[in-house]
């Protein structure tokens, strides 16, 4: 309350070790602060950090230092700010990395960013910093982590520089080596977040506008994880999927990002989908209870896994579940296809031979572990 009196409202509350914006709240009044402290009372293992609420255009500053010397940096922009995204689940957002970051407009953060990292004591490593450009033109640093960035930004850095940062980071930390690459492209990520209807929604029901987005911007896409119908909705602010685009022209990428999040809409709903059940049924079958819990009226199909000769023998299974079951007869279907396509049969046989060889090698690797386990068991038995 003392800090709130000095800094004024609104405030931002979040866990010091949080990531991805989880557990972050805007507090607009003393009532909000007191309610938060009652709901999540801070403790030694789980402290809460309060910050002055800073408004402006939010960016990140990622940098590498070796022996306390600045080696490389990158600047990106959030569209819109992450807190606004967290507070509005319907907002689809973007991260934009312009190609040219050497201009004077970024001079203040280059200076302040490296000084902040030095002050915090990072000698060699990669850091991720959040910062704001305020309405008056001044900058404000909100947080710094001695780690690679999240939200696909590490992938964006890789695409912008034609360098695998997932490999470069451990090499930096182990050997203290990093060769600064040129920034060849502007890149960006558009995040697709599900929109719930009046009845709510726990799964993706449909994806709208994807064909149009593909037609207009498919030539820019370098990586994507698209939502699929039936998948569970995400609890992350990254949403149900994303697409990464790049081009040598920053304006092209910035405008394309804005258009993509306007075109694509992920619809969420509470829907019934196919469920898969696996597990032993001996000596106490519980399959019927499991099926009734999921869907007591839906159709049931089964496959025979491993026991080719018993395919089709489903009478006992039908007795257990108490309703018709359809066997997909995958082995018979495969044999029918192989009879018509001998070349495919030969490829399948080659693949099975490779898998058996891998299994043999794996078992060889297990021999020392199994031998040691047996010795320990004998030792325990002798001791008893």
C-alpha positions as CSV (number, residue, x, y, z in Angstrom):
1,X,0.0,0.0,0.0
2,X,3.0,2.3,0.7
3,X,4.3,1.7,-2.8
4,X,0.9,2.2,-4.3
5,X,0.6,5.5,-2.5
6,X,3.9,6.7,-4.0
7,X,3.6,5.3,-7.5
8,X,-0.2,5.8,-7.9
9,X,-2.7,3.7,-9.9
10,X,-2.8,1.8,-12.1
11,X,-0.2,-0.7,-11.0
12,X,1.0,-4.0,-12.6
13,X,1.3,-7.1,-10.4
14,X,3.1,-10.3,-11.5
15,X,5.3,-13.1,-10.2
16,X,9.1,-12.3,-10.4
17,X,9.8,-15.6,-12.1
18,X,6.8,-15.6,-14.5
19,X,6.9,-15.9,-18.2
20,X,4.5,-15.5,-21.1
21,X,2.5,-12.9,-19.1
22,X,0.9,-15.5,-16.9
23,X,-0.2,-14.3,-13.5
24,X,0.0,-10.6,-14.6
25,X,-2.7,-8.2,-13.6
26,X,-3.5,-4.5,-13.9
27,X,-4.6,-3.0,-10.6
28,X,-6.7,0.1,-11.1
29,X,-7.5,0.9,-7.4
30,X,-6.6,0.0,-3.8
31,X,-9.6,-2.3,-3.8
32,X,-8.0,-4.3,-6.7
33,X,-4.7,-4.4,-4.8
34,X,-6.3,-5.7,-1.6
35,X,-8.4,-8.2,-3.5
36,X,-5.3,-9.6,-5.2
37,X,-3.4,-9.9,-2.0
38,X,-6.3,-11.7,-0.4
39,X,-6.7,-14.1,-3.3
40,X,-2.9,-14.7,-3.8
41,X,-1.2,-13.8,-0.5
42,X,2.5,-13.3,-1.2
43,X,5.0,-15.5,0.6
44,X,8.7,-16.4,0.5
45,X,8.3,-19.1,-2.1
46,X,5.7,-17.2,-4.1
47,X,6.3,-13.5,-3.9
48,X,4.4,-10.9,-5.9
49,X,6.2,-8.0,-7.7
50,X,4.4,-4.6,-8.1
51,X,5.4,-2.2,-10.9
52,X,4.4,1.3,-12.0
53,X,2.1,1.0,-14.9
54,X,3.9,2.3,-18.0
55,X,2.0,3.1,-21.2
56,X,3.5,3.5,-24.7
57,X,4.7,1.3,-27.6
58,X,6.1,-1.9,-26.2
59,X,9.2,-3.5,-27.6
60,X,11.8,-6.1,-26.7
61,X,15.6,-5.8,-26.8
62,X,17.5,-9.0,-27.1
63,X,21.2,-8.8,-26.7
64,X,24.4,-10.9,-26.4
65,X,27.4,-10.0,-24.3
66,X,30.7,-11.9,-24.0
67,X,33.1,-11.0,-21.1
68,X,30.8,-8.0,-20.5
69,X,31.3,-6.6,-24.0
70,X,28.3,-5.9,-26.2
71,X,28.4,-8.2,-29.2
72,X,25.0,-8.2,-30.8
73,X,21.4,-7.0,-30.3
74,X,17.9,-7.2,-31.8
75,X,14.8,-5.1,-31.5
76,X,11.2,-6.1,-32.0
77,X,7.8,-4.5,-31.5
78,X,4.6,-6.0,-30.0
79,X,1.4,-5.2,-31.8
80,X,-0.4,-4.5,-29.4
81,X,1.3,-4.7,-26.0
82,X,1.1,-8.1,-24.2
83,X,-0.9,-6.8,-21.2
84,X,-3.6,-5.6,-23.5
85,X,-3.6,-9.0,-25.2
86,X,-3.9,-10.7,-21.8
87,X,-6.8,-8.5,-20.8
88,X,-8.7,-9.1,-24.1
89,X,-8.8,-12.8,-25.1
90,X,-10.4,-11.8,-28.5
91,X,-7.3,-9.8,-29.6
92,X,-5.0,-11.5,-32.1
93,X,-1.6,-10.0,-31.9
94,X,1.8,-9.9,-33.7
95,X,5.5,-9.6,-33.0
96,X,7.4,-7.6,-35.7
97,X,11.1,-7.5,-36.2
98,X,12.1,-4.7,-38.7
99,X,15.1,-5.3,-40.8
100,X,16.8,-2.0,-40.1
101,X,17.4,-1.4,-36.4
102,X,20.5,0.8,-36.6
103,X,18.7,4.1,-36.9
104,X,18.9,7.0,-34.4
105,X,15.3,6.2,-33.2
106,X,16.7,3.1,-31.4
107,X,19.9,4.8,-30.0
108,X,18.4,5.4,-26.5
109,X,17.5,1.7,-26.0
110,X,20.8,0.5,-27.4
111,X,22.6,2.6,-24.8
112,X,20.2,2.0,-21.9
113,X,19.8,-1.7,-22.8
114,X,23.5,-2.6,-22.6
115,X,24.0,-0.5,-19.5
116,X,21.1,-2.3,-17.8
117,X,22.5,-5.7,-18.6
118,X,25.9,-4.6,-17.4
119,X,24.4,-3.2,-14.1
120,X,22.6,-6.5,-13.5
121,X,25.9,-8.3,-13.8
122,X,25.6,-10.5,-16.9
123,X,29.1,-11.3,-18.1
124,X,28.4,-13.7,-20.9
125,X,25.0,-14.7,-22.2
126,X,21.8,-13.9,-24.1
127,X,19.2,-11.6,-22.4
128,X,15.7,-10.7,-23.2
129,X,14.4,-7.2,-22.2
130,X,11.0,-5.6,-22.4
131,X,10.9,-1.9,-22.9
132,X,8.5,1.0,-23.7
133,X,8.7,4.1,-25.8
134,X,6.6,6.5,-23.9
135,X,4.4,9.2,-25.4
136,X,7.0,11.8,-24.6
137,X,9.6,9.9,-26.6
138,X,11.5,8.7,-23.5
139,X,12.1,5.0,-22.9
140,X,11.3,2.8,-19.9
141,X,12.7,-0.7,-19.3
142,X,10.2,-2.9,-17.5
143,X,12.0,-6.2,-17.1
144,X,15.1,-8.2,-18.1
145,X,15.6,-12.0,-18.2
146,X,19.0,-13.7,-18.7
147,X,17.4,-16.2,-21.1
148,X,16.4,-16.5,-24.7
149,X,13.0,-14.9,-25.6
150,X,9.7,-16.8,-25.8
151,X,6.6,-16.4,-28.0
152,X,8.5,-17.7,-31.1
153,X,10.9,-14.7,-30.9
154,X,13.9,-17.1,-30.9
155,X,12.5,-18.6,-34.2
156,X,12.0,-15.1,-35.5
157,X,15.6,-14.2,-34.8
158,X,16.7,-17.3,-36.6
159,X,14.7,-16.5,-39.7
160,X,15.8,-12.8,-39.7
161,X,19.5,-13.7,-39.7
162,X,19.6,-17.1,-41.4
163,X,21.1,-18.5,-38.2
164,X,19.9,-21.2,-35.9
165,X,19.7,-19.4,-32.5
166,X,18.6,-22.5,-30.8
167,X,22.1,-23.9,-31.5
168,X,23.9,-20.6,-31.2
169,X,22.7,-20.0,-27.6
170,X,24.1,-23.2,-26.0
171,X,27.3,-22.7,-28.0
172,X,27.6,-19.2,-26.5
173,X,27.0,-20.4,-23.0
174,X,29.4,-23.4,-23.2
175,X,32.3,-22.0,-25.3
176,X,31.7,-18.2,-25.1
177,X,31.5,-17.9,-28.9
178,X,29.2,-16.0,-31.1
179,X,29.7,-14.5,-34.5
180,X,27.2,-11.7,-35.1
181,X,25.2,-12.4,-38.2
182,X,23.8,-9.7,-40.6
183,X,20.1,-9.0,-40.4
184,X,19.0,-10.1,-43.8
185,X,15.2,-9.9,-43.4
186,X,12.3,-8.3,-41.7
187,X,10.2,-11.0,-40.0
188,X,7.0,-11.3,-38.0
189,X,4.7,-13.7,-36.2
190,X,0.9,-13.5,-36.2
191,X,-0.8,-15.4,-33.4
192,X,-4.3,-16.9,-33.9
193,X,-6.4,-16.8,-30.7
194,X,-9.7,-18.6,-30.5
195,X,-12.9,-16.6,-30.2
196,X,-15.6,-18.1,-27.8
197,X,-19.2,-18.0,-28.6
198,X,-22.1,-17.2,-26.2
199,X,-22.0,-20.8,-24.9
200,X,-18.2,-20.7,-24.4
201,X,-15.8,-23.1,-26.0
202,X,-13.1,-25.6,-25.2
203,X,-12.1,-26.8,-28.7
204,X,-11.5,-25.3,-32.1
205,X,-14.7,-25.6,-34.1
206,X,-13.6,-23.9,-37.3
207,X,-10.9,-21.7,-38.8
208,X,-12.2,-18.8,-41.0
209,X,-10.3,-16.8,-43.6
210,X,-7.3,-19.1,-43.8
211,X,-7.7,-19.7,-47.6
212,X,-7.8,-15.9,-48.3
213,X,-4.7,-15.3,-46.1
214,X,-2.9,-18.1,-47.9
215,X,-3.7,-16.7,-51.3
216,X,-2.5,-13.2,-50.4
217,X,0.4,-13.9,-48.2
218,X,1.4,-17.6,-48.6
219,X,4.6,-16.6,-50.5
220,X,5.9,-14.9,-47.4
221,X,5.3,-17.8,-45.0
222,X,8.4,-19.6,-43.7
223,X,7.0,-21.4,-40.7
224,X,3.5,-22.1,-39.3
225,X,1.6,-24.1,-36.7
226,X,-2.0,-23.7,-37.8
227,X,-5.0,-24.5,-35.6
228,X,-6.8,-27.7,-36.4
229,X,-10.4,-28.5,-35.9
230,X,-11.0,-30.4,-32.6
231,X,-7.9,-29.3,-30.8
232,X,-8.2,-28.0,-27.3
233,X,-8.2,-24.3,-26.8
234,X,-4.9,-22.9,-25.4
235,X,-4.4,-21.3,-22.0
236,X,-1.5,-19.3,-23.4
237,X,-1.7,-15.8,-24.8
238,X,0.0,-17.2,-27.9
239,X,-3.3,-18.7,-28.8
240,X,-4.2,-21.8,-30.9
241,X,-1.5,-21.3,-33.6
242,X,0.8,-18.9,-35.4
243,X,2.4,-18.1,-38.7
244,X,5.8,-16.6,-39.3
245,X,6.5,-14.5,-42.4
246,X,9.6,-12.8,-43.8
247,X,10.7,-10.4,-46.6
248,X,13.5,-8.0,-47.3
249,X,11.0,-5.1,-47.0
250,X,9.9,-4.2,-43.5
251,X,6.8,-2.4,-44.7
252,X,5.6,-5.5,-46.5
253,X,5.9,-7.6,-43.3
254,X,4.2,-5.0,-41.1
255,X,1.2,-4.6,-43.4
256,X,0.9,-8.3,-44.0
257,X,0.9,-9.0,-40.2
258,X,-2.0,-6.6,-39.7
259,X,-3.9,-8.1,-42.6
260,X,-3.4,-11.7,-41.5
261,X,-4.8,-11.2,-38.0
262,X,-7.7,-9.3,-39.5
263,X,-8.5,-12.1,-42.0
264,X,-8.1,-15.2,-39.9
265,X,-10.5,-16.1,-37.2
266,X,-10.5,-19.2,-35.0
267,X,-13.9,-20.2,-33.7
268,X,-14.1,-22.1,-30.4
269,X,-17.1,-24.2,-29.2
270,X,-17.9,-27.1,-26.9
271,X,-18.1,-30.0,-29.4
272,X,-17.9,-33.8,-29.4
273,X,-14.8,-35.2,-31.0
274,X,-13.3,-38.6,-31.5
275,X,-11.7,-40.0,-28.4
276,X,-9.0,-42.7,-28.3
277,X,-8.8,-45.2,-25.4
278,X,-5.8,-47.4,-24.7
279,X,-5.0,-49.6,-21.7
280,X,-5.1,-53.2,-20.3
281,X,-8.4,-54.8,-19.6
282,X,-7.3,-57.8,-17.6
283,X,-8.2,-58.8,-14.9
284,X,-10.8,-56.1,-14.3
285,X,-12.2,-54.6,-17.4
286,X,-13.2,-50.9,-17.0
287,X,-13.6,-50.0,-20.7
288,X,-17.4,-49.7,-20.5
289,X,-17.2,-47.2,-17.7
290,X,-14.5,-45.2,-19.5
291,X,-16.6,-45.0,-22.7
292,X,-19.8,-44.1,-20.9
293,X,-17.9,-41.2,-19.1
294,X,-16.8,-39.8,-22.5
295,X,-19.8,-40.6,-24.7
296,X,-22.5,-43.2,-23.8
297,X,-24.1,-43.1,-27.3
298,X,-21.4,-42.5,-29.9
299,X,-20.1,-45.2,-32.3
300,X,-17.2,-47.4,-31.3
301,X,-14.4,-48.6,-33.5
302,X,-11.3,-50.6,-32.7
303,X,-8.0,-51.7,-34.2
304,X,-5.9,-54.8,-33.4
305,X,-2.5,-53.6,-32.2
306,X,0.3,-56.2,-32.5
307,X,-1.8,-59.4,-32.7
308,X,-2.4,-59.7,-36.4
309,X,-3.9,-63.3,-36.2
310,X,-6.6,-62.2,-33.8
311,X,-7.9,-59.4,-35.9
312,X,-11.7,-59.5,-36.2
313,X,-12.1,-61.4,-32.9
314,X,-14.1,-58.7,-31.1
315,X,-17.0,-60.7,-29.6
316,X,-15.6,-60.5,-26.0
317,X,-15.0,-56.7,-26.5
318,X,-18.6,-56.2,-27.6
319,X,-19.8,-58.1,-24.6
320,X,-17.7,-55.9,-22.3
321,X,-19.0,-52.6,-23.8
322,X,-22.5,-53.8,-24.3
323,X,-23.0,-52.4,-27.8
324,X,-21.8,-52.9,-31.4
325,X,-18.1,-52.4,-32.2
326,X,-16.7,-52.0,-35.7
327,X,-13.2,-53.5,-36.3
328,X,-11.3,-51.3,-38.8
329,X,-9.3,-54.4,-39.9
330,X,-6.2,-52.4,-40.7
331,X,-4.1,-55.5,-41.3
332,X,-6.5,-56.8,-43.9
333,X,-6.7,-53.4,-45.5
334,X,-2.9,-53.2,-45.7
335,X,-2.6,-56.6,-47.2
336,X,-5.2,-55.7,-49.9
337,X,-3.2,-52.5,-50.7
338,X,0.1,-54.5,-50.8
339,X,-1.3,-57.0,-53.2
340,X,-2.1,-54.2,-55.6
341,X,1.2,-52.3,-55.0
342,X,4.2,-54.7,-54.7
343,X,6.6,-51.8,-54.7
344,X,4.8,-50.4,-51.6
345,X,5.1,-53.8,-49.9
346,X,8.8,-53.8,-50.5
347,X,9.2,-50.3,-49.0
348,X,7.2,-51.4,-46.0
349,X,9.4,-54.5,-45.5
350,X,12.5,-52.4,-45.7
351,X,11.1,-50.0,-43.1
352,X,10.2,-52.9,-40.8
353,X,13.8,-54.3,-41.2
354,X,15.2,-50.9,-40.2
355,X,13.0,-50.7,-37.2
356,X,13.9,-54.2,-36.1
357,X,17.6,-53.3,-36.4
358,X,17.1,-50.2,-34.3
359,X,15.3,-52.3,-31.7
360,X,18.2,-54.7,-31.6
361,X,20.7,-51.9,-31.1
362,X,18.5,-50.4,-28.4
363,X,18.5,-53.7,-26.6
364,X,22.3,-53.8,-26.8
365,X,22.4,-50.3,-25.1
366,X,20.1,-51.7,-22.3
367,X,22.4,-54.6,-21.5
368,X,24.7,-52.7,-19.0
369,X,21.6,-51.1,-17.3
370,X,19.9,-54.5,-17.0
371,X,23.0,-56.1,-15.7
372,X,23.5,-53.4,-13.1
373,X,19.8,-53.7,-12.0
374,X,20.1,-57.4,-11.6
375,X,23.2,-57.0,-9.5
376,X,21.5,-54.5,-7.3
377,X,18.5,-56.8,-6.9
378,X,20.8,-59.7,-5.9
379,X,22.6,-57.4,-3.5
380,X,19.4,-56.4,-1.8
381,X,18.2,-60.0,-1.6
382,X,21.5,-61.1,0.0
383,X,21.2,-58.2,2.5
384,X,17.8,-59.2,3.4
